Amino acid sequence: MGDRGPDPEYTPDDVLDTFSQRQDSREPLTAQEVADMLSCSRPKAYELLKKLAEDDAISSKKVGARAKVWWISESQDTD
C-alpha cells in the first residue's frame, strides 16, 4: 500500500468555492463531501471548515453521534 502523501495546500476560500459551485449553494455538506470535492483528506477539510465557522463564514450542526453538516451562513449567502 502506498502512502497518500501530504494534502495539497487549500485555503478557506477554496472551501467556500465548493459551496458556491453547486447548483444549490445552501445545501449542507459533510466534511467528507468537501474533502471529495477538493481531493484532500477529511481531516484537512474539517480543519478548513472549522476555521470558516470560527470566522462566521459558515454554520454547522451536529446531526448524529459522529456526523456534522456545514452550510453557508446567512450573512455570507448572496442568493
Backbone as ProteinMPNN parsed JSONL, in Angstrom:
{"seq_chain_A": "MGDRGPDPEYTPDDVLDTFSQRQDSREPLTAQEVADMLSCSRPKAYELLKKLAEDDAISSKKVGARAKVWWISESQDTD", "coords_chain_A": {"N_chain_A": [[0.842, -1.178, 0.0], [0.576, 2.17, -0.885], [1.591, 5.342, 0.41], [-0.568, 8.074, 0.785], [0.358, 10.642, 0.693], [1.157, 14.151, 1.321], [-1.48, 16.534, 1.935], [-2.679, 18.668, -0.642], [-2.128, 22.221, -0.73], [-4.703, 24.08, 0.508], [-7.071, 26.722, 0.876], [-9.308, 28.488, 3.114], [-10.985, 29.907, 1.375], [-11.053, 28.249, -0.86], [-12.656, 26.228, 0.084], [-15.065, 27.605, 0.5], [-15.627, 28.106, -2.152], [-16.37, 25.548, -2.991], [-18.927, 25.317, -2.01], [-20.283, 27.375, -3.385], [-20.082, 26.622, -6.04], [-21.929, 24.692, -6.544], [-25.2, 23.592, -7.619], [-27.26, 24.17, -5.754], [-26.258, 26.243, -3.538], [-26.755, 26.495, -0.87], [-27.249, 24.054, 0.234], [-26.494, 21.794, 2.812], [-23.253, 20.382, 3.553], [-21.136, 17.576, 4.294], [-17.979, 17.097, 6.009], [-16.598, 15.104, 4.684], [-17.749, 15.16, 2.133], [-16.878, 17.685, 1.26], [-14.143, 17.192, 1.311], [-13.968, 15.246, -0.704], [-14.714, 16.784, -2.924], [-12.614, 18.602, -3.047], [-10.493, 16.938, -3.299], [-8.886, 16.194, -1.099], [-7.825, 15.196, 2.219], [-10.227, 14.055, 4.695], [-9.753, 15.012, 7.354], [-8.281, 17.377, 6.767], [-10.172, 18.877, 5.309], [-12.081, 19.172, 7.336], [-10.638, 20.724, 9.165], [-10.377, 23.131, 7.707], [-13.093, 23.786, 7.387], [-13.795, 24.181, 10.055], [-12.267, 26.446, 10.646], [-13.504, 28.337, 8.973], [-16.019, 28.382, 10.186], [-15.369, 29.456, 12.676], [-14.789, 32.008, 11.858], [-17.268, 32.884, 11.23], [-18.18, 32.516, 8.625], [-19.375, 30.252, 7.699], [-21.913, 27.983, 8.874], [-22.691, 25.35, 11.219], [-24.029, 22.127, 12.154], [-24.571, 19.549, 14.426], [-25.56, 16.363, 13.504], [-25.789, 13.795, 14.255], [-24.304, 11.127, 16.196], [-21.633, 11.124, 15.381], [-21.65, 12.836, 13.265], [-21.688, 15.791, 11.303], [-22.944, 18.672, 9.697], [-22.361, 21.297, 7.33], [-22.929, 24.656, 6.23], [-23.375, 27.592, 4.137], [-23.329, 30.597, 5.886], [-26.051, 32.766, 6.712], [-25.304, 35.447, 6.613], [-23.316, 35.372, 4.73], [-24.53, 34.438, 2.493], [-25.337, 34.969, -0.819], [-27.436, 34.642, -2.518]], "CA_chain_A": [[0.0, 0.0, 0.0], [1.337, 3.403, -0.94], [1.095, 6.463, 1.193], [-1.332, 9.039, 0.016], [1.148, 11.854, 0.581], [0.571, 15.307, 2.001], [-2.602, 17.216, 1.288], [-2.342, 19.909, -1.349], [-2.447, 23.427, 0.033], [-6.017, 24.665, 0.253], [-7.407, 27.832, 1.754], [-10.741, 28.549, 3.401], [-11.698, 30.362, 0.176], [-11.277, 27.082, -1.709], [-13.811, 25.522, 0.645], [-16.249, 28.413, 0.165], [-15.899, 27.884, -3.575], [-17.066, 24.269, -3.173], [-20.348, 25.569, -1.766], [-20.859, 28.249, -4.401], [-20.044, 25.997, -7.362], [-23.002, 23.706, -6.675], [-26.489, 24.121, -8.071], [-27.884, 24.763, -4.567], [-25.121, 26.572, -2.678], [-27.167, 26.464, 0.54], [-27.4, 22.677, 0.706], [-25.407, 21.442, 3.728], [-22.27, 19.369, 3.159], [-20.308, 16.991, 5.341], [-16.544, 17.28, 5.782], [-16.183, 14.128, 3.674], [-18.164, 15.663, 0.815], [-15.949, 18.761, 0.907], [-12.86, 16.54, 1.016], [-14.08, 14.619, -2.024], [-14.749, 17.833, -3.94], [-11.294, 19.223, -3.117], [-9.477, 15.878, -3.409], [-7.987, 16.245, 0.049], [-8.259, 14.3, 3.293], [-11.341, 14.541, 5.511], [-9.264, 15.885, 8.437], [-7.914, 18.687, 6.213], [-11.426, 19.569, 5.015], [-12.675, 19.515, 8.628], [-9.834, 21.835, 9.697], [-10.759, 24.329, 6.964], [-14.482, 24.093, 7.737], [-13.774, 24.707, 11.415], [-11.737, 27.808, 10.557], [-14.566, 29.16, 8.404], [-17.071, 28.526, 11.196], [-14.847, 30.395, 13.675], [-14.863, 33.329, 11.232], [-18.687, 33.103, 10.94], [-18.452, 32.441, 7.189], [-20.287, 29.126, 7.535], [-22.542, 27.474, 10.093], [-22.694, 23.887, 11.273], [-24.959, 21.5, 13.085], [-24.347, 18.133, 14.658], [-26.764, 15.651, 13.079], [-25.671, 12.423, 14.708], [-23.25, 10.943, 17.188], [-20.353, 11.491, 14.788], [-21.916, 13.498, 11.99], [-21.896, 17.231, 11.332], [-23.105, 19.269, 8.373], [-21.904, 22.686, 7.248], [-23.58, 25.404, 5.166], [-23.034, 28.998, 4.072], [-24.085, 31.399, 6.846], [-26.963, 33.742, 6.097], [-24.572, 36.696, 6.373], [-22.47, 35.159, 3.567], [-25.38, 33.978, 1.398], [-25.549, 36.034, -1.79], [-28.558, 34.287, -3.411]], "C_chain_A": [[0.881, 1.232, 0.0], [0.729, 4.464, -0.05], [0.409, 7.446, 0.269], [-0.55, 10.334, -0.207], [0.46, 13.017, 1.269], [-0.59, 15.896, 1.209], [-2.084, 18.413, 0.507], [-2.718, 21.106, -0.469], [-3.795, 23.977, -0.413], [-6.238, 25.778, 1.254], [-8.892, 27.758, 2.102], [-11.555, 29.023, 2.196], [-11.97, 29.213, -0.789], [-12.499, 26.307, -1.227], [-15.089, 26.297, 0.33], [-16.63, 28.237, -1.295], [-16.641, 26.572, -3.813], [-18.563, 24.431, -2.939], [-20.958, 26.343, -2.93], [-20.891, 27.634, -5.794], [-21.157, 24.972, -7.581], [-24.296, 24.37, -7.096], [-27.224, 24.803, -6.916], [-26.781, 25.025, -3.552], [-25.467, 26.54, -1.194], [-27.364, 25.056, 1.084], [-26.226, 22.328, 1.622], [-24.514, 20.339, 3.153], [-21.588, 18.804, 4.395], [-18.841, 17.292, 5.025], [-16.051, 16.299, 4.717], [-16.567, 14.58, 2.272], [-17.25, 16.795, 0.347], [-14.595, 18.171, 0.535], [-12.876, 15.905, -0.365], [-14.049, 15.661, -3.142], [-13.384, 18.496, -4.123], [-10.181, 18.22, -3.395], [-8.414, 16.025, -2.325], [-8.52, 15.287, 1.11], [-9.439, 14.909, 4.052], [-10.84, 15.403, 6.668], [-8.866, 17.283, 7.95], [-9.168, 19.494, 5.913], [-12.085, 20.031, 6.322], [-11.954, 20.71, 9.245], [-10.224, 23.159, 9.02], [-12.194, 24.758, 7.28], [-14.561, 24.721, 9.128], [-13.294, 26.159, 11.432], [-12.808, 28.753, 10.009], [-15.694, 29.395, 9.407], [-16.633, 29.506, 12.288], [-14.923, 31.825, 13.165], [-16.294, 33.712, 10.848], [-19.01, 33.146, 9.446], [-19.4, 31.296, 6.866], [-20.848, 28.746, 8.898], [-22.502, 25.958, 10.054], [-23.715, 23.406, 12.296], [-24.589, 20.032, 13.205], [-25.645, 17.4, 14.338], [-26.738, 14.172, 13.464], [-24.533, 12.319, 15.7], [-21.887, 11.383, 16.661], [-20.512, 12.229, 13.469], [-22.22, 14.974, 12.197], [-22.059, 17.711, 9.901], [-22.767, 20.752, 8.471], [-22.642, 23.364, 6.101], [-23.131, 26.858, 5.239], [-23.927, 29.766, 5.066], [-24.945, 32.408, 6.105], [-26.234, 35.033, 5.773], [-23.682, 36.607, 5.13], [-23.267, 34.793, 2.328], [-25.686, 35.142, 0.461], [-26.694, 35.731, -2.748], [-29.74, 35.189, -3.158]], "O_chain_A": [[1.822, 1.333, 0.787], [-0.475, 4.482, 0.207], [0.787, 7.608, -0.892], [-0.778, 11.037, -1.191], [-0.671, 12.897, 1.74], [-0.666, 15.771, -0.013], [-1.156, 19.092, 0.945], [-3.544, 20.982, 0.435], [-3.987, 24.297, -1.586], [-5.665, 25.776, 2.343], [-9.647, 27.039, 1.448], [-12.692, 28.589, 2.012], [-12.999, 29.2, -1.464], [-13.278, 25.795, -2.03], [-16.09, 25.701, -0.065], [-17.812, 28.22, -1.639], [-17.454, 26.482, -4.733], [-19.373, 23.767, -3.586], [-22.039, 25.996, -3.407], [-21.657, 28.085, -6.646], [-21.306, 24.444, -8.683], [-24.461, 25.58, -6.941], [-27.756, 25.9, -7.086], [-26.41, 24.133, -2.79], [-24.572, 26.558, -0.35], [-27.62, 24.885, 2.275], [-25.074, 22.545, 1.247], [-24.959, 19.489, 2.381], [-21.479, 19.479, 5.419], [-18.507, 17.693, 3.91], [-15.17, 16.641, 3.928], [-15.797, 14.403, 1.328], [-16.888, 16.858, -0.828], [-13.973, 18.596, -0.439], [-11.905, 16.015, -1.113], [-13.429, 15.443, -4.183], [-13.036, 18.905, -5.231], [-9.052, 18.61, -3.692], [-7.213, 15.986, -2.594], [-9.55, 14.645, 0.912], [-9.627, 16.126, 4.051], [-11.441, 16.44, 6.947], [-9.093, 18.268, 8.654], [-9.223, 20.681, 6.233], [-12.588, 21.151, 6.402], [-12.596, 21.61, 9.787], [-10.381, 24.18, 9.69], [-12.474, 25.948, 7.422], [-15.306, 25.676, 9.345], [-13.848, 26.996, 12.145], [-12.991, 29.851, 10.533], [-16.258, 30.488, 9.466], [-17.443, 30.298, 12.77], [-15.102, 32.755, 13.951], [-16.512, 34.745, 10.215], [-20.006, 33.749, 9.046], [-20.141, 31.352, 5.885], [-20.32, 29.142, 9.937], [-22.305, 25.355, 8.999], [-24.185, 24.148, 13.158], [-24.327, 19.36, 12.207], [-26.708, 17.767, 14.839], [-27.591, 13.398, 13.029], [-23.873, 13.312, 16.007], [-21.083, 11.948, 17.402], [-19.595, 12.24, 12.648], [-22.916, 15.357, 13.139], [-21.389, 17.216, 8.995], [-22.87, 21.37, 9.53], [-22.95, 22.717, 5.1], [-22.586, 27.307, 6.247], [-25.145, 29.589, 5.072], [-24.604, 32.846, 5.007], [-26.52, 35.657, 4.751], [-23.331, 37.629, 4.541], [-22.733, 34.833, 1.219], [-26.221, 36.168, 0.881], [-26.909, 36.482, -3.7], [-30.775, 35.047, -3.809]]}, "name": "protein", "num_of_chains": 1, "seq": "MGDRGPDPEYTPDDVLDTFSQRQDSREPLTAQEVADMLSCSRPKAYELLKKLAEDDAISSKKVGARAKVWWISESQDTD"}
